[in-house]
């Protein structure tokens, strides 16, 4: 668990904002979460990475300020694993 | 006096790491061809650091003043109500026989609230943003070496900007 560095956030944002990796789900939201919220969602994963699935999802929802769809939550987690490792 | 815009996206531009050219149709679900999906754009996003490209252009012979840098791009992602898009420019303008090397001048930036609290832009809308530059720093036939970027210090919008043009605007006599 650590505070995500700017470079981490940049790589994580790029990892999820790609077709097939989460972009469709993000663009389907009424508004795209801003930079602060995206970063907070990834930070929630980082902070709970050793927890089980439900607490991670709850932390992500809290960071987002709304309930992420299961698919979008999975794609955030997949982007996290891609950049930071499992 | 007339106002002119010249395209400064020349062949010699160098994108930052993470900035790339792509078919717009690879980034958005575009309308049936022919449409903007068939065109090329430079994909730039705000990723917790300034991100853009470096290049150069020559100040035209009929330049008199009122310089601006103008961005034209397509938004890829619906901005939140208060989301801000921001751009910046650092440059070094050099006359013939001038010293070309040197750290670029301090940044000049522009920003705008692009969501419903401001200009009311939506996903995949055309966006124009312009930076008003310092007139006295440019002269006819100056070579302007520059770094143009999305300015991280102000921006909150997290979507891509699909950049289709960056222009030097100026007034003639």
Interface residues (C-beta under 8 A of the other chain):
Chain A: X6 X7 X9 X10 X11 X13 X14 X17 X19 X26 X27 X29 X30 X31 X32 X33 X34 X35 X36 X37 X38 X39
Chain B: X18 X26 X27 X45 X46 X47 X48 X49 X51 X76 X77 X78 X79 X80 X81 X83 X115 X123 X155 X156 X157 X158 X159 X160
